[in-house]
Amino acid sequence: MMNSLITHPENDVASDVIFVKTMPGLGVFELRPLDMEADIPLIHNWVNRDYAVYWEMSGFSVEEVKNTYYNILEKAKVYIGIFNHDVAFLLECYDPQNDLVGKYYDAKKGDKGMHILVAPFEKSIPNFTWSIFTVILDFIFSDAATQRVVVEPDARNHKIHLLNKRAGFVFQRILDLPHKKAHLEFCTRTDYYKALQSV
């Protein structure tokens, strides 16, 4: 497992950065809140690519993507991940008790839901998506109120199932949601830290 350093933002990072993780030999990851005006055109580009099919925004205009995120922000927090000063991923964090998925399982206080979308990178970096995944889980579990992370990826999204399993997520069952069949998976802080030890 690669040693890493998680720090609070210092004076040498942008004022809106809320989380920093440095991975020796790789670089620096930062998280900041979504900037609707600056970020939506970029997100529009991502969600209209083939690899983002499970985001169900293919064919959306910039304005439609913007409106979608105005709606998302009413119930969730949305962050942009930066890697070595370049935008690298999108993170949505939500409370399952206030979300559709919470009607399909026994959602508890301390549950945190997440959705992630990685930017299309021209230069391949080994294990880069895994590195992003650990940044996200480190960030979510840095909140002491978070007891477990809940995900509900599309049942057809085999790549994310493998990534979830590697991070310690435990499959619960298939959910028949109105818009998709999804895997319901849980990951506690203990599950995650145990998984890191085996990486």
Secondary structure as UniProt FT lines:
FT   STRAND          5..7
FT   TURN            11..12
FT   TURN            15..16
FT   STRAND          19..23
FT   TURN            24..26
FT   STRAND          27..33
FT   HELIX           36..47
FT   HELIX           50..55
FT   TURN            58..59
FT   HELIX           62..72
FT   TURN            73..75
FT   STRAND          76..83
FT   TURN            84..85
FT   STRAND          86..94
FT   HELIX           96..98
FT   HELIX           100..103
FT   TURN            104..106
FT   TURN            109..110
FT   STRAND          111..118
FT   TURN            126..127
FT   HELIX           128..141
FT   TURN            144..145
FT   STRAND          148..151
FT   TURN            155..156
FT   HELIX           158..166
FT   TURN            167..168
FT   STRAND          170..176
FT   STRAND          181..188
FT   HELIX           189..197
//
